[in-house]
């Protein structure tokens, strides 16, 4: 079994995936909040 050396793994792909996930999540939350605010203004 190979010996593990901390910090040698290439994590560029994982970092890009996480960044994309965070952007998607942030935009989704903003859209949901906008919908809720618009519903509160126009439906009541």
MODELLER restraints for C-alpha pairs under 7 A, 6 or more apart:
rsr = mdl.restraints
at = mdl.atoms
